[in-house]
Amino acid sequence: MPVPLRPSAAFVAGRVLFPFACGYFLSYLFRSVNAVIAPNLQADLGIGAGDLGTLTAAYFVTFAAAQLPVGILLDRFGPPRVQAGLLLIAAIGAAAFASADSLPLLALARALIGFGVAGGLMSAMKAIAIWLPRDRWAFANGAFMAAGGLGALAATVPVQWGLQFVGWPVLFWLLGGLSVLAALQIWLAVPEKMDTGTGDDVSLAAQLRDYWAFLLDARFLKIAPVSVIGMGSGMSIQTLWTGPFLRDAGGLDQAHAAQIQFLLAVALTAGFMLTGMIADRLQRFGVSLAQTMIWSTALYAVCLGGIAAGLAPASPLLWSAFGLICLTTVLAYPIISADFPVEKSGRVNALLNAVVFGLTFVIQAGTGWIIDLWPKTAAGHYPAAAYQWSFGILAVLLVITLVWYAIPLRDRRD
């Protein structure tokens, strides 16, 4: 099917965004699934919170390491070819995870999965920057990221239900097969990139120099810290520590904890959509994306502080609120994209993503090691104080980085 000279919104949604959304659905499912299968992994491997956190966070190490080369590849070759190839690597990682029988092999396989899904978000954002006008980026990003929320949703009650019939190795064989199908869909359905927004005529050396220039740019240095703590804490808790927290501090069994995680994932999906819609609408009334991100992140800091203070630890309302606002700093991507030329959008977003996910490894693993500072109870649970201290540290860091970003707002070019 040829590309129309002026593609309609339906064409872009169906032929461009939907295939990438399927890949991002799988990326988030891979990212979140360990929160539900954590007790199974701990029982089968005989590991504690520290090892579990490190194993799960191995995903973020390779995910972050892949961002810079992925950004270059996206700007040079376009999103379809890059994302299809990466998803095949994720399929190999899923097969390796299903076959592994030791902690080191599982960590290696999870790292391979992280590398394979590393282009899920960036490839779509590059496609959005190519195919859509700038004033629609926030809405499109939010709609697309809702697919990630659906992946998080699938990693809760559906996974818990499936574990009644099959073990976690079979689950990962299935995820590997779905990754192959998603790669084929992107390869066959997505049109070749348009003539704008690519970097075919830019040398590799020049592209690498751009990364260094981004790192020294005041706009990047202001937005990166709050992005790291905002998204890093949200992803770390949502993708792993919610389940153990609900079981240890909230007193819920695995099935009821999965139900709360399901509600959280529903709220996360709605939060992605609402963030994009509200930011898009507020721009029409003169409210910048930066201002929207500041106020929504402040609400998240309040919510995270409430959880850290031990307020109703198993409350569905509290965790639904957490899901709605825990990743509102995703607005950093359209903000930083708008600050640079479209032909550099793949790289500047990839650099921000590398910083975010690289330090999310530290946050997720570090949370586990902080929790491990407290001995387990006779029933095999960590005390509530272990989680409250670790989450409380994240809440304080979030406030500090938010203030750092907000102070120079009057000097920003929004």
C-alpha positions in Angstrom: 0.0 0.0 0.0 1.6 3.3 -1.1 2.0 6.2 1.4 -0.5 9.0 0.7 1.0 12.4 0.0 -0.9 13.7 2.9 -1.6 10.8 5.2 -4.8 11.0 7.2 -4.9 10.6 11.0 -6.5 7.1 10.5 -3.6 6.1 8.2 -1.0 7.2 10.7 -2.8 5.6 13.6 -3.4 2.2 11.9 -0.3 1.8 9.8 2.3 3.6 11.9 1.4 4.0 15.5 -0.6 0.7 16.1 2.3 -1.7 15.1 4.7 0.2 17.3 2.2 0.2 20.1 2.1 -3.6 20.0 5.8 -3.7 20.5 5.6 -1.2 23.4 2.8 -3.3 25.0 5.2 -6.3 25.1 8.0 -4.0 26.4 6.0 -3.0 29.4 4.7 -6.5 29.9 8.3 -7.8 30.1 9.2 -4.9 32.4 6.3 -5.5 34.8 5.8 -9.3 34.9 8.4 -9.9 37.7 6.2 -8.0 40.2 3.7 -10.9 39.9 6.0 -13.9 39.5 8.4 -12.6 42.2 7.2 -15.2 44.8 7.7 -18.0 42.3 11.2 -16.8 41.4 12.1 -16.5 45.1 10.7 -19.9 45.9 12.4 -21.6 42.9 15.7 -19.8 43.3 15.9 -19.3 47.0 16.8 -15.6 46.8 16.1 -12.5 48.9 14.9 -9.0 48.0 18.4 -7.8 47.1 19.0 -10.6 44.5 15.4 -10.3 43.2 15.9 -6.5 42.7 19.2 -7.0 40.9 17.8 -9.8 38.7 14.8 -7.7 37.7 16.8 -4.5 37.3 19.2 -6.2 34.8 16.6 -5.3 32.2 17.3 -1.6 32.8 21.1 -1.9 32.4 21.0 -3.2 28.8 17.9 -1.1 28.1 19.8 2.0 29.0 23.1 0.9 27.3 21.2 0.4 24.0 19.6 3.9 24.0 22.5 5.8 22.4 23.1 3.4 19.5 19.4 3.0 19.1 19.0 6.8 18.8 21.7 6.9 16.1 20.1 4.0 14.2 16.6 5.6 14.4 17.9 8.9 13.0 19.8 7.1 10.3 17.6 4.2 9.2 14.2 5.0 10.6 12.0 3.3 13.2 10.5 0.2 11.3 13.8 -1.6 10.6 15.4 -0.8 13.9 12.4 -1.8 16.1 11.7 -5.0 14.1 15.2 -6.2 14.6 15.3 -5.4 18.2 12.1 -7.3 19.0 13.7 -10.5 17.5 16.5 -10.1 20.1 13.8 -9.8 22.8 12.3 -13.0 21.6 15.7 -14.7 22.0 16.0 -13.3 25.5 12.5 -14.6 26.5 13.5 -18.1 25.3 16.7 -17.9 27.3 14.8 -16.8 30.4 12.4 -19.7 30.0 15.3 -22.1 29.7 17.6 -20.7 32.5 17.9 -22.6 35.8 20.2 -20.3 37.8 20.3 -16.7 39.0 23.2 -15.6 36.7 21.6 -17.1 33.6 18.3 -15.6 34.4 19.9 -12.2 34.9 21.7 -12.5 31.6 18.5 -13.5 29.8 16.6 -10.6 31.4 19.4 -8.3 30.3 19.0 -9.6 26.7 15.2 -8.9 26.9 16.0 -5.4 28.1 18.2 -4.8 25.1 15.6 -6.2 22.7 12.8 -3.9 23.9 15.1 -0.9 24.2 13.6 0.8 21.1 9.9 0.4 22.0 9.3 3.9 23.2 12.0 5.7 21.2 11.0 4.2 17.8 7.4 5.4 18.3 8.5 8.9 19.4 10.7 9.1 16.4 7.8 8.1 14.2 5.5 10.6 15.9 8.0 13.4 15.3 8.2 12.4 11.6 4.6 11.9 10.9 2.7 14.4 13.1 2.8 18.1 13.6 4.5 19.3 16.8 1.4 20.5 18.6 0.0 17.0 18.5 3.1 15.3 20.0 2.0 15.3 23.6 -1.4 13.8 22.8 0.1 11.2 20.5 2.8 10.3 23.0 0.1 9.8 25.7 -2.1 7.7 23.5 0.9 5.6 22.5 2.1 5.1 26.0 -1.3 3.9 27.0 -0.3 0.7 25.2 2.5 0.3 27.7 -0.2 0.7 30.5 -2.1 -2.2 28.8 1.1 -4.2 28.9 1.4 -3.5 32.7 -2.3 -4.5 33.0 -1.6 -7.8 31.2 1.2 -8.5 33.7 -1.1 -8.5 36.7 -4.3 -10.6 37.1 -4.0 -12.3 33.7 -0.5 -13.5 34.5 -1.5 -14.5 38.0 -4.4 -16.4 36.5 -2.2 -18.1 34.0 0.3 -19.2 36.6 -2.4 -21.5 38.0 -2.1 -23.6 34.8 1.5 -23.1 33.6 4.8 -22.2 35.2 6.7 -19.0 34.5 9.0 -20.7 32.0 6.0 -21.4 29.7 4.9 -17.8 30.1 8.2 -16.6 28.8 8.0 -19.0 25.8 4.7 -17.4 24.9 6.1 -13.9 25.3 9.0 -14.8 23.0 6.5 -16.0 20.3 4.5 -12.8 20.6 7.7 -10.8 20.2 8.3 -12.5 16.9 4.8 -11.7 15.7 5.2 -8.0 16.7 8.5 -7.8 14.8 6.8 -9.2 11.7 3.9 -6.8 12.0 6.2 -3.8 12.1 8.3 -5.0 9.3 5.3 -5.7 7.0 2.8 -3.0 8.0 4.8 0.2 8.7 5.6 2.3 5.6 9.2 3.4 4.9 10.1 6.6 6.7 9.2 9.9 5.1 11.8 12.2 3.6 11.9 14.5 6.7 13.4 13.9 10.1 16.2 11.5 9.1 19.9 11.8 9.5 21.2 9.8 6.5 23.5 12.6 5.4 25.0 13.2 8.9 28.3 11.4 9.7 28.5 9.0 12.7 31.1 11.3 14.3 28.7 14.3 14.0 25.9 12.2 15.6 28.2 11.2 18.5 29.2 14.8 19.0 25.6 15.8 19.3 25.2 13.5 22.3 28.0 15.3 24.1 26.4 18.6 23.1 23.0 17.5 24.6 24.7 16.5 27.8 26.2 20.0 28.2 22.9 21.8 27.2 21.2 23.6 30.1 17.8 22.5 28.9 18.8 18.8 29.2 20.6 19.3 32.5 17.5 20.9 34.1 15.0 18.3 33.0 17.0 15.1 33.3 17.1 14.8 37.2 13.4 15.1 37.7 12.8 12.7 34.8 15.1 10.1 36.4 13.6 10.2 39.8 10.0 10.6 38.6 10.0 7.8 36.0 12.7 5.8 37.8 10.8 5.6 41.1 7.4 5.0 39.3 8.7 2.2 37.2 10.8 0.7 40.0 7.8 0.5 42.3 5.2 -0.4 39.7 7.2 -3.1 37.9 8.5 -4.9 41.0 8.1 -3.5 44.5 4.3 -3.0 44.6 3.7 -6.8 44.9 6.1 -7.4 47.8 5.0 -4.2 49.5 1.3 -5.2 49.4 2.2 -8.7 50.7 4.6 -7.6 53.5 3.3 -4.2 54.5 -0.3 -4.5 53.4 -0.9 -8.1 54.6 -2.4 -9.3 51.4 -1.9 -12.7 49.8 -0.5 -13.1 46.3 -3.9 -13.2 44.6 -5.3 -10.1 46.3 -2.0 -8.3 45.8 -2.4 -9.0 42.0 -5.8 -7.5 42.1 -4.5 -4.2 43.5 -1.7 -4.3 40.9 -4.4 -4.8 38.3 -6.1 -1.6 39.5 -2.8 0.2 39.5 -2.2 -0.9 35.9 -5.6 0.3 34.8 -4.9 3.7 36.4 -1.5 3.7 34.8 -3.1 3.2 31.4 -5.6 6.0 32.1 -2.9 8.2 33.4 -0.9 8.0 30.2 -4.0 9.0 28.2 -5.1 11.7 30.5 -1.6 13.2 30.8 -1.4 13.6 27.0 -5.0 14.8 26.7 -4.8 17.3 29.5 -1.4 18.6 28.5 -2.6 18.9 24.9 -5.7 20.9 26.0 -3.8 23.1 28.5 -1.4 24.2 25.8 -4.4 25.8 23.9 -4.9 27.9 27.0 -1.3 29.0 27.2 -0.2 26.5 29.9 3.2 25.0 28.8 4.1 21.3 28.9 6.7 22.2 31.5 4.2 23.8 33.8 1.8 20.8 33.4 4.7 18.4 34.3 5.7 20.4 37.4 2.2 20.4 38.9 1.4 16.8 38.1 4.8 15.7 39.4 4.2 17.6 42.6 1.0 15.6 43.1 2.9 12.4 42.5 5.4 13.5 45.2 2.5 13.9 47.7 1.1 10.4 46.8 4.5 8.7 47.1 5.1 10.5 50.4 1.7 9.1 51.6 2.7 5.6 50.7 6.0 6.0 52.4 4.3 7.3 55.5 2.3 4.1 55.7 -1.1 5.6 55.0 -3.6 2.8 54.1 -0.9 0.6 52.5 -3.4 -1.7 50.8 -5.9 1.0 49.8 -7.1 0.5 46.2 -7.7 4.3 46.0 -4.2 5.2 47.0 -2.6 2.8 44.6 -5.0 3.9 41.8 -3.9 7.5 42.5 -0.3 6.3 42.3 -0.9 4.7 38.9 -2.6 7.8 37.5 0.3 10.2 38.3 3.5 8.1 38.9 4.8 8.6 35.3 3.7 12.1 34.4 7.3 13.0 33.9 7.0 11.3 30.5 6.1 14.8 29.3 9.8 15.4 29.5 10.1 13.6 26.1 7.9 16.0 24.0 9.4 18.9 26.0 13.0 18.0 25.1 12.0 17.0 21.5 10.5 20.5 20.9 13.8 22.1 22.1 15.8 20.5 19.2 15.5 20.0 15.5 13.4 17.0 14.4 16.4 15.3 12.7 17.9 15.1 16.2 14.8 14.0 18.0 15.7 10.3 18.0 19.1 11.0 19.7 18.1 13.5 22.3 15.1 11.4 23.4 17.4 8.3 23.4 19.9 10.1 25.6 17.3 11.1 28.0 15.9 7.5 28.0 19.4 6.2 28.6 19.9 8.3 31.6 16.4 7.5 33.0 16.7 3.8 32.5 20.3 3.5 33.5 19.6 5.1 36.9 16.3 3.2 37.2 18.5 0.1 37.6 20.2 1.8 40.5 16.8 2.8 42.0 15.2 -0.6 41.6 18.2 -2.6 42.8 19.0 -0.1 45.5 15.5 -0.3 46.8 16.0 -4.0 47.2 19.3 -3.6 49.1 17.8 -1.0 51.4 14.9 -3.4 52.2 17.4 -6.1 52.9 18.9 -4.0 55.7 15.9 -5.2 57.8 15.7 -8.8 58.8 12.7 -10.9 57.8 10.0 -11.7 60.3 9.4 -15.3 61.4 6.7 -15.5 58.7 9.3 -14.7 56.0 8.2 -11.1 55.4 10.1 -7.8 55.5 8.8 -5.2 58.0 6.7 -2.3 56.7 9.5 0.1 57.9 11.9 -1.3 55.3 9.6 -0.2 52.4 8.7 3.0 54.1 12.3 4.1 54.4 13.2 3.1 50.8 10.1 4.8 49.3 10.6 7.8 51.6 14.1 8.4 50.2 12.6 8.4 46.7 10.0 10.9 47.7 12.6 13.3 49.1 14.7 13.0 46.0 11.7 13.7 43.8 10.9 16.9 45.7 14.6 18.1 45.4 14.8 17.4 41.6 11.4 19.0 41.0 12.5 22.2 42.7 15.7 22.2 40.6 13.6 22.0 37.5 10.9 24.5 38.5 13.1 27.3 39.7 14.4 28.4 36.2 11.0 27.9 34.6 10.7 31.6 33.7 14.0 31.3 31.7 12.9 28.2 29.8 12.0 28.2 26.1 8.7 26.3 26.2 
